[in-house]
């Protein structure tokens, strides 16, 4: 992640105006439309896998800056609302854009990893994150290398936290993964990394 306190984010892929919007949101969140910032971050996260990995840290920094500045959570609320909209349309996203789907899962797992309430992961994200991982563990997903890679990476990233929040669902997820791999024949990437 780099040096603590270092606030460099990979925003070069944005146009100059959006880069300025994000820089301002990080330094002076009260000076910008935070709902717009949330939408910009989510939109870009669905298109850019590298950014979707980075976005959780950026969102955390904006939330911290807003909380210190005004004691508000406008950005967090806007971000969670947008994540919920995308979550509700996740099957359509997966059908329309497999890469967008993988980016979404990466992003929501990053948000789950970074955002905390009383030093605990946000309960509101536990089931949506599990649901996304369960979808990645379905046989049709396990036959796609990109989705398997995403599942493995996200389990490494947030699996332990998820298990602490709901062990039964983690047990069910691993049974599903095991059964899914056993059902598959001719898998192009027989990397059973789990």
C-alpha positions in Angstrom: 0.0 0.0 0.0 2.9 2.4 0.3 4.0 4.6 3.1 1.5 5.4 5.9 0.0 8.9 5.4 1.0 9.0 1.8 -2.0 10.1 -0.2 -1.1 9.2 -3.8 -3.9 7.6 -5.8 -4.0 6.2 -9.3 -6.2 8.9 -10.8 -4.2 9.6 -13.9 -6.8 7.7 -16.1 -9.4 10.4 -15.3 -9.8 13.6 -17.3 -8.3 16.7 -15.7 -11.6 18.0 -14.4 -12.4 14.6 -12.6 -8.8 14.4 -11.3 -9.4 17.9 -9.7 -12.7 16.8 -8.3 -11.2 13.8 -6.6 -8.2 15.7 -5.3 -10.6 18.3 -3.8 -12.7 15.6 -2.3 -9.7 14.1 -0.6 -8.5 17.5 0.8 -11.7 19.5 1.3 -14.8 17.2 0.9 -17.2 19.9 1.8 -16.2 21.9 -1.3 -17.6 19.3 -3.8 -20.7 17.3 -4.6 -19.9 14.1 -2.7 -22.7 12.1 -4.4 -21.1 13.0 -7.7 -17.7 11.9 -6.4 -19.2 8.5 -5.2 -20.8 8.0 -8.7 -17.5 8.8 -10.5 -15.6 6.4 -8.3 -18.1 3.6 -8.7 -18.4 4.2 -12.5 -14.7 4.1 -13.0 -14.3 1.1 -10.7 -16.7 -0.9 -12.9 -14.5 -0.2 -15.9 -10.9 -0.3 -14.6 -9.7 -3.3 -12.7 -6.6 -1.5 -11.5 -8.6 1.4 -10.1 -11.2 -0.9 -8.5 -8.4 -2.3 -6.4 -7.3 1.2 -5.4 -10.7 2.8 -4.9 -11.4 1.3 -1.4 -8.4 3.2 0.0 -9.5 6.4 -1.7 -13.1 6.1 -0.4 -11.8 5.5 3.1 -9.6 8.6 2.9 -12.6 10.7 1.7 -14.8 9.4 4.4 -12.2 10.1 7.0 -11.7 13.7 5.7 -15.4 14.4 5.6 -15.9 13.1 9.1 -13.1 15.2 10.5 -14.2 18.3 8.6 -17.9 18.2 9.2 -18.8 15.1 11.2 -21.0 14.0 8.3 -21.2 10.9 6.2 -22.7 12.2 2.9 -20.0 10.5 0.8 -20.4 7.1 2.6 -24.2 7.2 2.2 -23.9 8.0 -1.5 -21.3 5.3 -2.0 -23.3 2.7 -0.2 -26.5 3.7 -2.1 -24.7 3.3 -5.4 -23.1 0.0 -4.3 -26.6 -1.2 -3.4 -28.0 -0.2 -6.9 -25.1 -2.1 -8.6 -25.7 -5.1 -6.3 -29.3 -5.3 -7.2 -28.4 -5.3 -10.9 -25.4 -7.7 -10.5 -26.7 -10.5 -12.7 -27.4 -8.0 -15.5 -23.9 -6.6 -15.0 -22.4 -10.0 -15.2 -24.3 -10.9 -18.4 -23.5 -7.5 -20.0 -19.9 -7.2 -18.9 -18.0 -10.0 -17.3 -15.0 -7.7 -16.7 -17.4 -5.1 -15.1 -18.7 -7.9 -12.9 -15.2 -8.8 -11.7 -14.4 -5.2 -11.2 -17.6 -4.8 -9.1 -16.7 -7.7 -6.9 -13.2 -6.4 -6.5 -14.5 -3.0 -5.6 -17.2 -4.1 -3.1 -14.6 -6.4 -1.4 -12.2 -3.4 -1.2 -14.9 -1.3 0.4 -15.7 -4.0 2.8 -12.0 -4.3 3.7 -11.5 -0.6 4.3 -14.7 0.8 5.7 -15.2 0.2 9.4 -17.7 1.1 12.0 -16.3 1.0 15.5 -13.3 -0.8 14.1 -15.4 -3.7 12.7 -16.3 -4.4 9.1 -19.7 -2.9 8.0 -22.4 -5.4 8.8 -24.4 -4.0 5.9 -21.8 -5.3 3.4 -21.3 -8.8 4.8 -24.2 -10.5 3.0 -23.8 -8.6 -0.3 -20.1 -9.6 -0.3 -20.9 -13.2 0.5 -23.6 -13.2 -2.2 -21.0 -12.0 -4.8 -18.6 -14.7 -3.7 -21.3 -17.3 -3.9 -22.0 -16.2 -7.4 -18.4 -16.6 -8.3 -18.5 -20.1 -6.9 -21.2 -21.3 -9.2 -20.2 -23.9 -11.8 -20.6 -21.5 -14.7 -18.3 -19.0 -13.0 -15.8 -21.6 -12.0 -15.3 -22.4 -15.6 -14.1 -18.8 -16.3 -10.5 -18.1 -15.3 -11.1 -14.4 -14.7 -13.9 -15.2 -12.2 -11.9 -17.9 -10.5 -9.0 -15.6 -10.1 -11.3 -12.9 -8.7 -12.8 -15.4 -6.2 -9.4 -16.5 -5.0 -8.0 -13.0 -4.7 -11.1 -11.8 -2.8 -11.1 -14.8 -0.4 -7.4 -14.0 0.4 -8.3 -10.3 0.9 -11.5 -10.5 3.0 -12.1 -14.2 3.7 -10.9 -14.1 7.3 -13.0 -11.0 8.1 -16.0 -12.5 6.4 -15.6 -15.8 8.3 -15.5 -13.9 11.7 -18.7 -12.1 10.7 -20.6 -15.3 9.6 -18.7 -18.6 9.8 -21.7 -20.6 8.6 -21.8 -18.8 5.3 -18.1 -19.3 4.8 -18.5 -23.0 5.4 -21.3 -23.1 2.9 -19.2 -21.1 0.4 -16.3 -23.6 0.6 -18.7 -26.6 0.2 -20.1 -24.9 -2.9 -16.5 -24.2 -4.3 -15.5 -27.8 -3.6 -18.6 -29.3 -5.2 -18.3 -26.9 -8.1 -14.8 -27.9 -8.9 -15.7 -31.6 -8.5 -18.6 -31.1 -11.0 -16.5 -29.5 -13.6 -14.7 -31.5 -16.2 -12.3 -30.1 -18.7 -11.7 -26.9 -16.8 -9.2 -24.9 -18.8 -7.4 -23.7 -15.7 -7.3 -26.5 -13.3 -5.7 -24.3 -10.6 -7.5 -25.4 -7.5 -5.8 -22.7 -5.5 -8.2 -23.1 -2.6 
